[in-house]
Every structure is written in C-alpha cells, then in structure tokens.
Amino acid sequence: MKLADVMSGAGLSIYAVVALLLFVIAFLAIVVRTYAPGSTARYDADARIPFSDDEPGPASRARE
Amino acid sequence: MSTHLDTFSYDDAIVRKFLWATFIWGLVGMLVGLWIALELANPAFNLGLEWLSFGRLRPLHTNAVIFAFAGNAIFTGIYYSSQRLLKTRMFSDGLSRFHFWGWQAIIVAAALTLPLGFTQAKEYAELEWPIDIAIAVVWVAFAINFFGTLAKRRERHIYVAIWFYIASIVTVAVLHIFNNLSLPVGPLKSYSIYAGVQDAFMQWWYGHNAVAFFLTTPFLGLMYYFMPKAADKPVFSYKLSILHFWTIVFLYIWAGPHHLHYTALPDWASTLGMLFSVMLWMPSWGGMINGLLTLRGAWNKVAEEPVLKFFVVAVTAYGMSTFEGPMLSIKSVNSLAHYTDWIIAHVHTGALGWNGLLTFGMIYWLAPRLFQTPLYSKKLAEYHFWISTFGILLYVAAIYSAGITQGLMWRAFDETGRLAYPDFVETVMKLMPMNWVRVAGGTLYIVGMLMFGYNIFKTWAARPAKYDVPVISAPPLAKVYVDPHPVPAGTGVWARFTGVHWHRNWERMPLIFTVMIVLAVVVASLSEIIPTFLIRSNVPTIASVKPYTPLELAGRDLYIREGCFNCHSQMVRPLRHETERWGEYSKPGEFVYDHPFLWGSRRIGPDLARVGGKYPDLWHVRHFQDPRAVVQNSIMPTYAHLQKRALDFDGIQGRVDAMAMLGVPYGDAVNRAPAMAREQATALAAGIEATGGPAGLGDREVIALIAYLQRLGKDIRSAPVPAAGGTP
C-alpha cells in the first residue's frame, strides 16, 4: 500500500478546515494577549527603540 | 547591570553600495518594462529580434524590478536599520560584501540568460537551476550574516521591523527551495519535478508568497523603521504592529491558490485560498492605518518634506492594493479579472506605488546621512514625487480600463446567445489606446527615476573627502535580564496567559521567534500541499492522455524558450463564454505529464489549450513567419528564426530520459527518441510541402513547435468521460 492510498482513504478533506480553525484560534490568542491590560508601558518603550541611537543627525537643510 | 560600554561603528559602506545598485537596476528594469509596453502597443518594437521579443523580455522586466530593484532596496534598508536597531555592526563585513557582489552577479546572470531563452517557465522563478543554486547560496550567506548580527546585538528587545525581516528571510528560503526543485537536463535547462496541477499549485504557493515575503513583509519592516524616523514620532500603535505581523505570517501563506480559480486546481484548495485572502484585508489595513496614524500631529511636516509625501502615498498604495487583492481573490470577481490587464494594474499599484515610492522616500531620507552632506535639491525630490504619482495614476487607470474592457468583451453574448466578440483580435485592438496611455504613464515614472538618480548623484558628488565614521557606545547585553517594566505576577492560567511574558520572552529570543515563524509557515503550507499531492481524486486519470512524442516534447521546450506562456494561456475555465470560445474546459488529468505546467496567467493572445487541429500545419508556418500576414492586427512578434534554425535532434534523447526519470511513461522512446522525432518531423514537413508550403522544414525548429501545438487538446477529445480514481 502506497502513501497515496493511505492519504486518499484517510478522509482528509476536513484537514484544511482544521488547520484554518487552529490558525484562527492562534490569531485570537495573540489579539487577547497583545491587548491585555498592563503591557502598555512596555510596548511604548519598545516603540521608542528606533530613537535610542546616539548618532549625530544628518547634515541638515537641503541646499536650495 | 554592567556599567562597561562597548564601542563600535556601523558599516554604512555596504548600505551605500546597495543604494546605488537599487537605482541602477531599478532604471534598467523599468526601461525594459517601458520597452515591452511599447511592444504591446505596436509589435514593430519587437524589432524582429528573437531576444527582444515580449516573451523573452517580460520575465527580465519582472525579475529586474522585483529581485534587482526591490531586492537591493530591501537590503539597503535592512543593512542600515538592523545595525541601528540591534546596536551592533553587521556580524561579518566579508559576508556583507559576498551578499552584495553575489546578488549583483545573479542579476547579471538573469539579464543574460532570460533574453537568450533560458527559463523554467515559472513566473518570478524563471531563472534556471545553476542560478537558483547561486541564489540559495547568497541567501544563506545573508541569513548567516543577519542572524549572526542578531546574536551579537546590544539591544535586548527585538523591534518589530526586525521581526518582519526575520519572516522574510526564512520564508523566502523555504519558498525558493521547494518551488525550484527540478531535474537538470543540461547546463541551463531543467524540468520541474512536479507536474500539471501540482506544479501549478507549488508555483502559485511560491508566486503569491514571493509577493508576500519579498514585496510586502520586508517593506513593512522598512516602513516600521523609516516612517517613525522620518516623522520623528514612534509608530502609532506598537500593539497593532504585533498583531499586523502575526496575522500577515499566519494568513499570507495560504492565499496562493486564488491565482488558480476555475482552473483544474481542486475546488477546495481554491476556496481556501480565497477565504484566507479575504481575511488578509484586516491585517493589511491595520498596518496601513498604523503607518498613516504614525503621522498624527505631524501632518504639517508632510507638506514640507518630500520624504513623508513619498511615505504617505506609498502606504496609501499598500492600502489600495491590499484592498484590491482580496477583492480579486473572490471567485466571481476573479472570473472577470483573471487573464486580463486588471491583474497587471493591481500589481503596478503595489510595485510602483508601495515598493517604488517607499524606496524613494527611504533613499531621500538616507542620502544625506550616508553621504554626509545635505540633499542636493529638495525641490527636485518634490517634482519627482509629483511626476511619479501622476505617472502611476495614468498607468493604473489605463490598465484597469483595459482589463475590465477585455474581460467584459470576452464574456459578452449577443441577443442570439452567441459570443458578441468571437474574434479575439478585436478584444486586443480595443485596448490599444489604453496601451499608449500606459506607455505615457510609465515614461513619466521613469523621468521621475532619472530625476531621483540625478539628485542622489549630485548629493554623492558633494560628499566629504573622507566619510566620518561615528563611534557608537552601548552596554553589552547583561547576562541576567531584568525586565524594566515588570508586570505584577498573577495567578492562574488566564493571568499567566495575559501576563505578556511568553511573547515578551520570544521578543528577546530570536531563535525561538524564528522557529515559531517557520512553524506557522510550514504548517500552513503543508495543510494545502499534502492533500493536493496525495489525494488521488484531486487528479482523476484520463486514460487517453499520453505523453508527448519526442518531437512534441522538443517543441514544448521551444514554446518555453520563446516565452509563449507569457501571452498565451493553456487553461479553459468551466465558464460558458470560455467553452464557447475555446472548447471543452480543462481537466486536471490532462496535465499529468506537464513538467512544468504551462497554464499561463495572461491572455495577451488567445488560449491554446485546444489549438491542436484548429488550423492546418501550413497556417502555423506562415503565422510564425509573419503573424500579420495571417491574422490582420495581430500583435504577436515574428518567429521567422524558427524556420532558419536547425532542430537539435540529438539533444532530444536526454530530455526524454529526464522525463522518464520523473515518471512519464515513455516506453520505447527512451531508446530511440531522436529517430522517432525525425520520422514525425519528416512526415509533418512532407505534408506542409504537399499543401504548398516551403520545402526543407523537416530539420527546422519550427516543425517541432508545430507538432507540439497540433497536439494540444487532442487527447481529451478521444475520451469524453474521464475515469475517476486510478493512478495519476
């Protein structure tokens, strides 16, 4: 018996729907977790990471 | 916490290199695009040269703008922002240089091989196997360099832009490897290991995710870094960016089958692709809103600053094209839009608007920093913005109209129930004014590109004699992590779940983070791929479908070499206007020997799935010699060279053997393919001569191509009832 025989007989048409549900549940979990109270201060700090470099600014003002 | 400070500097030389490559290849790719737009408006622009024909140049245009222009733009932004977000120099300067020069060498290889007709015939994966291997090697070098940089970072938390880069790097690797699995039959020729429906599925799993993970996620990473920097404000909502990221990773990978609605792909796969595409509306618009709202309170700057203007219109174009994409994936809309210019308009909203304008904005922001001198002319950048925005509008509006017009003409019936426009060429001629407007729009965009190049060149010319290399100091990562924003410990499952620890942990553990991304991508992919490949009822066998004869196989390879699939589909959808126009709709079982599949995605010319026997052999000879002598107003290039060039009969054996290795039941042909091909060619050529055609075609390439075309659709006619089940 080949793998294709097993797969064809396994009634996998529901497989994709199961995967879809798993992904929707994972998505909902991320939504709930991300928007749970108490995390705002951390995320505000993370959002400022691009501004934490101490490089000199660009050569200012374009020559017009 | 350690009080010791490390000192280091950033490698901006590599960023400058990628910046120049972005401009140079962008200009080349866009000029090729303009040229093929002219070829569509007037076939004289094919110049009668085989390597300048639309079929050869179209893949060069798409590869150049995607992998050379957008690719180098991504690397410019990634090398600049990653070093700063991670507070470290790149892991290895040597690997950075290898990545740069390797990538440029690949582009040169593409620019040479594609016009010469070396192609795998898979959209955006046309490059032949040695170049594919080179791409994999260079990509791995980039990945080592990038993950090495992550490992030696001095910033504990990994900013959201970096997540998008991680997802892009790992997913592109997976897509590239699995879609390009092929059996080489020569130094620059290979056959896909997949056939027919399965090959189509793999190709569009790749094709759509190339859009997702090459043209979307890396650019979103760039947006999340450069837009806040340019606006001097943090991103509107960091939480929304987390949601944006994971939703994109979860959903995009499923969407590929929407490119194959109403084809021979199983219906369940196509429906699944549609559902996930529609769901993509949410994260895409969430991301767009997040980008635009980053400018809250800073809109006055948009009026003054061309960089922000570019960003605003780029993000808006992202919103427009990600609204349109899900809409096009809805089957009923897709039935109108598929194979028409509407898709080309959709793609160009994304490419010219989102990718192009974001790149220009980013480089205008980077140039003064990288060349350490003010931008040469802000006013010129301003003009560039307006001319390219106007060019996009002109291009897209014209091609939308063209696509909808052609789609409606194809499906129109008159009051007697017959096709209102049975002559395909009539539907092509109708688009001519729109084709010229497209040329005008594209020209404006290229004029803008030249202004951009001049501005950057003049900025570079005013650079200091020696670049200043600022010394940066930052503390190394502490051995033990102390959370600066601790959340009060809760008890119970719910408190632990919402206590944000697990995602926070991932954010400082790039390895686990990367594994989670790969898991999401692989699980989603396998959920579609395994059933497509292993459930036999998906591809019911048709007993009368036989392998191509050796001569037909050689002809099929010429069809691939000339890029015929860029203009002609081989897929009749089960829609009444399609079956009225082309004949019996296509069945999955018809393609079981097609390595690679050649369904095409555009009907610039007519569908060829049922062309076998539709015209006499001599018609084809004359049509290839001079298409307009046979079909007035045809825009097909001439293929006179096919009558001049000798067919390589001896090379056919290797190709038949390769097909046999892939499971095509070739029987006797495995031993005597060239002889069989000669017999068939001689008979075919004699028939052509007997009907008044030219003599001596028996050893010319044209005879193989005619043999192939005359075979198309014939097998199915001798078997009206396909048998379900059986061995594919």
Interface residues (C-beta under 8 A of the other chain):
Chain A: L3 A4 M7 S8 L12 S13 Y15 A16 A19 L20 L22 F23 A26 F27 A29 I30 V31 V32 R33 T34 Y35 A36 P37 G38 S39 A41 R42 Y43 D44 A45 D46 A47 R48 I49 P50 F51 S52 D53 D54 E55 P56 P58 A59 S60 R61 A62 R63 E64
Chain B: S81 R84 L85 K87 E155 H157 Y159 V160 A161 Y225 P228 K229 P234 V235 Y238 K239 I242 L243 W246 T247 F250 L251 W254 W268 A269 L272 L275 F276 P368 R369 Q372 T373 P374 L375 Y376 S377 K378 K379 P470 I472 S473 P484 H485 V487 P488 F497 T498 G499 V500 W502 H503 R504 E507 A520 V523 A524 S527 E528 I530 P531 L534 I535 R536 S537
